[in-house]
Amino acid sequence: MNREDNEKRLAYLKNIVANMPEKPGSYQFYDENHTIIYVGKAKNLKKRVASYFLKEVDRFKTQVLVSKIRDISYTVVNTEEDALLLENSLIKKYNPRYNVLLKDGKTYPSICVTNEYLPRIFKTRKINKQFGSYYGPYSNLASMYNMLDLIKKVFKPRQCRMPITKEGIEQRKYKPCLEYHIHNCLGPCVSKQSYEDYQENMRQIREVLKGNTRELSEWLFDEMSKKAEELKFEEAEALKQRYLLLQNYVSKSEVVSHTINDADVFTIVDDGGNKNAYVNYIHVKNGTINQSFTFEYKRKLAETDAELLNIAIPEIRSRFKSTAKEVIVPFEMDWKLKDATFFVPQRGDKKHLLELSEMNGKQYKFDRLKQAEKLNPEQKQTHLMKELQEKLQLPKLPYQIECFDNSNISGADAVAACIVFKAMKPSKKDYRKYNIKTVTGPDDYASMQEVVRRRYRRIIEEDGTLPDLILTDGGKGQMEVVREVIEDEMHLEIPIAGLAKNERHRTNELLYGWPPRVIGLKTDSELFHVLTQIQDEVHRFAISFHRDKRSKHALHSELDDIKGIGPKAKEALTKAFKTTKRMKEADIQELTESIGAAKAKILFDHFHAGNESSATT
């Protein structure tokens, strides 16, 4: 599209926006094929849609979306909640390319109550609403199995898969199975349990699945009392057993507060890479948590947490048919719900609920990431590389990262080390050690420049692979001296970052750019842990190299220059005397016991040559 056509397109769209009403509603964007590519909602349609065409729009993805819009339509509604619900229904219907995607947990099972003449109850991972009613999905499988176990013990629904019909029962086509004989089924297929009684059990089961256990307990207690008054003790006993089993189940639920009658709780947790988000939903009925689910949402246009919750809350409430009047959320919402109010708690039981919901969301996120890593071990490393690339705005993935460190004591035995990480994992075969050759005294900056210069000159001469990122073990000073060599001397385009430490000598900042600026990175994030691992590894490698060199130098200065004392004699002396001081103090007999008479005389004469000459003089 040329410039003139684009101006005509924008003029056409802005004319539509100018005539839009300032009322709540939903709007739809279309592409050149008149396919809906985005559905949105607004409290004020005109203001919201006009915001897409402002020059100040800084989101790249939003700019891409606007460039593809060819037409706009909208629907006006009466309330903000109606706008939310309309948006959700249109997204489900058209699945627009640029809308948030609900990644429904298809790997998590639900509980199905079938639509059969005598309904069955079982867990399933396939959803077909024509087949029955579904409750879930359950991300916590233990809670789902506890629920099924409770239903089986209390209500004893049929377990068989036989397609039972009213006519078949009347014609006595069926025979009681083993489940009936071991008292796990009441035998509705052979009229041992009436159709009305079975359906009443189904009604009660649905109440339990909805979380209305307390109301059902009260109903069972009243029925039990009535049967006892009517002297129907066997029926009263059966109701009593149901009541006790239900009470036992309820007692294991987490009771938050008896003052909280009916409430929904929502929290949102980011995945760390700002790609996906996890929305946790908890429903509290009569002070008890009876539902808890987490849903994964995929961002398409870098939506904020508030925008995602605006989408998730009405959708989840509709799915679970919640009519709770109070909705507890982690921050203020700019939308309103019909017949419900948002509440942001600061303390007390409701704050505890919010923290519990957030904890569940974080656990779900952890489980999903672990599952993804298990299925694809390289996914974690790729995710971290992409996150670092986005944080530093690097031109390509930082597959190969190299880090340098120096080690010396007052300039003595000065050494340096270079370690290499590939795909966020150490590549030890590429580690290199360097003896400092051109620097005298404790000059870390000059030593760093020497090593960097030697490292990359050799790589260029051997036509090797240059790193995608250089990481310095230090702040602005280390970054500058490395930059002088890489950019000013060698004219290489290699990104340079630095890890700075605080006054407690703990790494707390990632620096990048020139002049260096602090990059926002949480110190408890996985990426920060990998970067500090790189820093710790290069420090360990440099220190161990320096320690080895220092040890070799100490022994070399005393023994290696003595003609006639070979490696075996040196090893024997070290084992017997530990230090050269003790060797000097030993007499000829002690030395002879360790290395023999001939070598003992050579060593003794070497250590005492100065004393003899002074005595002779």
N, C-alpha and C positions, 0 to 999 in steps of 0.2 A: 504494500500500500504506500503510495507516494504521499508527500506532505499535504497536497491539496485535498486528496480523498480523506486523509485523516482529520483535517480541519472540518470537512463536511460532516464526518461521522460524529465528532465531538459536538458540533453545533446542533445536530439532530438529537443527540442524547440529552444535552443541556436544556433543550426546549421541552423535552418530556419532563425533566426534573422540575423546571420552572412551573409547570402546571400540576405538579403533584400536591395532594392535600397535606396539611400539617396535622395528621391524625395517625393513630397506631395502625399497624398493618404489616403485611409481608410483601417483599419485592423480589422479582426474578430477573436475572440477567441472561441474555441469549447471545449465542455466537453467530457466525455467518451462515450456519446451517439451521438457524432458529432452534437450536438445542439449548435447553437450560443448563448453564454452567455454574450458576451460583444462586442460592436462595438465602435471603436475609430477613430479619425482622426489625422493626423500629417503633419507638414510641412516637416519633415524629418522622413520617416517611420522607418529607421534603428535605429536612435538614440532614437526615442520615444518608440518603442517596447522593445528595449534593457533595457530601464530604469526600466521596470517591474521586471527584473531579477537581479537587484542589491541588495546586502546584506543590503544596507542602507535604503531600503524601510521601512518606519516606520508606515505607515497607516495599521491598523489591517485589515480593509475591503479589502485593496489591496492585502495583504498577503493571505487572504482567496480566493480571485479571482484567484491569481497565482497558488494556490495549486490545483485548479480544471481545469486548462488549459491542454488539451491533444493535441491540434493542432492549427495551426495559418494559416490564409489566408489573402491576402491583394489585394487591387486594386490601381493602380497608376493613378493619374489624372494630369492635366496640371497646375491648379492653386489652391491656398489655398481655395478660395471660392467653387470651385468644390468639394474639400475634405469635406467641411462643409455640402454642400447639399447632397453629397453621404452618409455621416454619418447619416443625418436626415432621408433620405429615407430608409436606411437599418434598422434603429431603429424602424421606423413605420411599416416596413414589418415584422420583426422578433420579436419585443418587447423583447429584451434580458433581462435576469434576473438582471444583474448588471448595466444597463444603467439608466441614469436619466429618470424619468417618468414625462411626461407632464400631470398634472391632469387638464384636460380641464374642464372649468366651465360648466358642463352640466345643472346645475340648472339655468344658465343665458340664456335668449332667444336671438335669432337672427331674422333678417328680411329676409324673403324668397320672391324671385321673381320667379314665376313658369315658366315652359317651355311650357305652354299651347298656343293654337292659340291666345287667348286673355289673356295674363298673369295676374295673380292675385298677390297681395302684402299683406302679413300678418306676424305677429310675430309667432315664433314657437320655441320649445325646442328640436325638433327632426330634425336631419340632414340626408338628403338623397339626395346626389348630382345629382342623376338621375332625381329627381323631379323638380329641379330648381337651381337657384343661391342663395347663402346665404351671408349675410353681418352681421358681428358680431363675437362673442357674445357681447352683451351689458351688462356690469356689472352695469351701471347706467341706471336704467329703465326709469327715467324721460327723459333722452336725447333720448331714443329709441321712447317713445311715442310722444315726440315733433317732431321727424323725421317723424313718421307715420302721424301725424296730418298735417304737412306741405305738405306731398305728397297728402293726401286726399283733402286738400283745393286747392292746386295749379294745380294738374294734374287730379284729379277726376277719378282714375281708378275704374273698376267695383268692387263691394263689395260682389257680390253673389258667391256661390260655384258651380253654375251650370256648367257642362262640355260643354262649347260652342264650336261648330265646324264651319268650313267654309260652309259646306253643310247645316247645320241647319239654318244658317243665310240666305243663298240663298233660302231655302225652307220656310222661315218665320215660323219656329217652335217656336220661343221665343216671349214673350210679355214683354214690359217694366215694371220694378218693381217699388216699392215705392221710392228707391234711385234715380231713374231717375226723378220722378215727384217732388221730393224735391231738385232737382238740385245738388245731390251729385255724379251723374254718367251721362255721356254724351250719353249713350244708344248705345254702339257699337253692342250689340246683335240684335238690330232692325235697323241697318244701319243709325242711327242718327249721329253717328261718324264713319268716314271711318277707314278702317283697317290700312291704311298708317299713318293717324293722331294718332291713338292709339299706334302704334309701335314707332312713334317719341316721344310720351310721355314716353313710356317705356325706350327709350334710355336716355332721360333727367333724368328720375327717377334714373337710374343706375349711372349717373354722380353725382347726389346729394348724393346717398348712398356711393359713393367713396370719397365724400368730395370736388368735383370740383364745388362748388357753385358759385364762382366768375366768372369762364369761362361761366357757364350757364347764369348768370345774364347779362353778356356782350352780349351773343347771343340773349337773349330775348329782350334786349334794341334795338339791331340792327334790329331785326325782327319787333318790334313795330314801329320803325321809318319808315321802308320800307312800312308797311301797311298804315301808316298815309299818306305817300307821294302818295300812290296809291289810296287814298281816301276810303280805306276800314276801316272805323272808328270803326265798331263793332268788327272786328277782332283785330284791334289795341288796343281797350279798354280791350278785354279779355287778350291779352298779357301784357298789362299794369298792370292788377290786379295780374297776375302771378309774374311779375317783382317786384311789391311792396311787396307781401307776402314773396318772396324769400329774398329781401333786409332786411325785418323786421327780418327774421330768422337769416340771416348772422350777423346782427348788435348785436344779442344776444350772438354770439359766442365770445370767447376770442381772440382778436386781439393781437398777440404778437409783431410783427414788420413787416412792409411792405417790409423791406429789406430781410426777410427770405422767399424765394420763395417756396422751396420744401425741407423738412428735416424730418428725423426720429429721435425720441428721445427714448432712452432706459435707464432705471434705474433698480436696483435690491435691494430688501429689504429682510433681513433674518427674519425667524419666531421667533428667540430668542433661539430655541433649536437646531439650526443647522441641522434640518431635512428637512424642506421645504424652498423654496425661492419664492418670488413673483416678476415677471418681468413685469414692466409697459411699455407700448408702446404708444407713442403719435406721430401722424402724423400732420405736419404743411404744409398747402398748401396756397400759396399766403398770407403768414403772419397770417393765421387763423388756429386755432386748429380745425380739423374736425374729428379726430378719437382719441379715448383714450380707451385702453383695458389693463387689467391686467391678467396675466397667472400664474398659480401655478405650480412649478416644485418640484418634490420630489427627494432629493439626495439619491443615492444608494452607492456611494463610497467616501462620504465626499468631493464631488467636491467643488472647490473654486468658489467664485462669478464670477471670470473671465472665468473659464471653463464653467459655466452655461450660461453666456452671449454669449460665442462662439457658444453654441448650440442654444440658443433662437433667436438670431438676424436673421440668415438666415431663420430659420423656420417661424418666424413671418412675415418677409418681403415677403416670398413666399406666405404665407396664404393671406396677404392683397394685393399681387401683387404690392408692392411698388417698384418704380424705383428711389427713392430719391438719389441724388448724395452725400448728406451730412448726416452722421449718428452721432448724438450727444450722447456721453456716459460719465459715471461718472469717468472713469479711463482709462489709456492707455491700448489698446488692442494689443495682440501679433499676431493677425491674420489680414489678409487683405481681403477686399471685391472687387470684380471686378466692375469697373465703379462707385465706391463709396469710400469715405474717412471718417475715424473716426476723431472726433474732441472733445477735452475735454475743455469746456469753463471755464474761470476763473472769468468772469464778464459779465455784459450786458444782452441783451435779451436772448441769448442762455443759460446763466447761470440761468436766471429766468425760462426758459423752463425745465431745468434739475431739479430744485427745485420743480416745479409743478408736474413733472412726479413722483418724489420720494414721494411727498405728496399723490398722487393718489395711489401709491403702498402701503404706510403705511395705508391708509384708507381701502383699500381692505383687507389687513392683519387683521386689527382691526375687520372688518365686518365678516370675516371668523371665527376668534377666538370667537367672540360673538355668532355667529350662532352655532358653535360647542358646546359652553358652554350651550346654550339654549337647544340643543337637548340632550346633555349628561352633566349634571351639575358636575359629578365626573371627567370628562375628564380634566378640568383645574387643579384640585388638583393632579391628576395622572401625568400630564405633569410637574407640578412644582416639584413633588417628584423625577421624573426621571431626571430632570435637575439638582437638588441638588445632586442626587446620582452620576451623571456623573462628576459634578464639583469637588466633594470630593473623587471620586473613592471609594464609599462605597460598602461593600459586598452585601447589600440588600437595598430595598427602605426604606427611612427614614419615615416610617408610623407614628411612635410615637416619638415626639421630646419633651424633657424636658429642662426647663430653670430655673436657680436659681438666687435669688438676696437677698442682706441683706439690713437692714435699722435700723439705730440707731442715737441717738444724743449724741456724746461724750461717747459712750458706754452704755448710759442709755436706758432702755426699748429695748434692742437689740432683733430683730426678723429677721426671714428669710422667704422666700416664694418659692414655687415650682409650676410652671404652666406646663400643659401638652397640646400639640397640637397633634391631630390625623388627618391624611390626610390633613394637612395644615389648620386645623380649631381648635379653642379652645375647649377643653373638660373640661368644668368647674367643672363637678362632680369629676374630678381627681385632682383638685387644692388642695394644702396642705399648711398649715401655721405652722411655727415652732418658739417656744420661745427658745432663745439661753440659754443653761444651763451650759456649761463648760467653757465659755470664759468670762473673765472680761476685761472691757475696750474696746475701739474701734479697735478691731482687725478683719478686714473683712476677711482676708485669713483664720484665725483659725475658724471663724464663718462658713465660706463656707464649710470647711472640716467637721465640726461637722454635719452640715445639710445633706451633701451628704452621709456621713457615716451612719447616722440614716436612711435616706431615703432608701438606697439600701440594708442595712441589714434587714430592715423590709420586703421589697419586697421579698428577698430571703427566709426569715423565713416563709412568708405566701404563698410562691410559686406563686408570682405574675409575671407580665410581665415587663421585663426590657426594657428600651427605645432603639430605634435604633440609636439615636443621642442625646448627651448632648450639649446644647448651653449655654455658659457662657456669662453673661452680663459684659464683660470686655475683656482685651487683654491677653497678654502672661502670666502675673502673675496669673490671675484667672484660666486660662487653666492649668497651672502647678500644682497649689494646688489641683485642681479637679483630675488631672491625678495621683497625688501621692496616693490619696485615692482609685480611681477606679482600677488602674493598679498595683501599688506597694503593697497596703495593701490588697485589696479584690480580686485581680487577675481576674478582669472582663475585657472582650473585648468589650467595648462600645466606639464608636468614639466620640471625643470631639472637638468641634469647638468654636470659640470665635468671638464676634462682638466688634471691637475696635472703639474708638471715636477719632475725631481730636481735635485740640486745642479749637474749638468752641463748644465742647461737642456734636458734631453730629456724628452719626454712619457713617463711611465711608469705613470700611474694614471688610472682612470676613477672619478669620485666621483658619488654619487647619494643622494638622500634628505635628510631633516633630522632630527637633525644629519647632515651628509654622511658616508657610509661608502664604503670602497673596494669596488668591484665586481670580482670575480675574472674577469680577462680576460687571456689570454696575449698578450704583446706581439708575438709573431710570427704572430698569427692574422689572417685576412682582415678581420674586423670592426675590430680595433684599427688596422689599416692605413687603413681608410676613415675612421675617426674622426680620426686624425692628419692625414689628407689634408684634412679639413674645417678643422682647426686651422691647417694650413699655408696653406690657401687664403685664409682670412679675414685672416691676418697679411700675406700678400702683397698683398691688395687694399687693406688699410688703409695699408700702407707706401707703395704706389705713389700712392695718393691724397694722402697727406701730402707726398710728394716733389714731386708736380705743384703742389700749393698753395704750397709753399715757394719753388719756382722762379718761379712767377707773382708771388708777393709781392715777391721780391727785385727783379725787373725793374720792377714797378709803382711801387715807392717812389722810383725814380730817374728814370724817363722818362715814365711815363703822366700825371704831373701837369704836364708842361711843355706849355703851350698852343702849338700850331703843329707839334708833333712827333707825326705820325700813325703808324699800324701799319707802313706801308711804310718810313718813315724809321727807325723803331725796329728793324725787321728788318735794314735795311742797316747800321745802327750796330753791332748785335750781331754781325753777320757780320764786320765790319771790325775792331772793337776788342775783342770778347769780353766785357770787363768795363767797368763805369762808371768805374772808377779810371783806365783808359787813355783813356777819353773826356775826362775832366777834364784829363789831362796833355797832350792833343793841342792843336796850335795851330789857328788858324782855317783855314789852308790844307788841313791834313789832314782836317778835318771837311767842308770844301767838296767835296773829292774824293769823299766818301761820300754826302752828302745834298744837295749844292747850296749856293750862297752864302747864300740867304735863310734856310734852315733852320739852316745852320751858324752864322750870326750869332745867331739866337735861342738856340741851344744854348750857344754860347760865352758870351753875355751872362748866361745863367742860371747857368752854373757859376762865373763869375768876378765876379758882382755884388757879393759880399761883399768881395772883394779891392779892387775899385775904390773902394768907399765908405770902406774903412779907409785907402786911400792918399790919398784926397781930404781926409779928416779930418786 
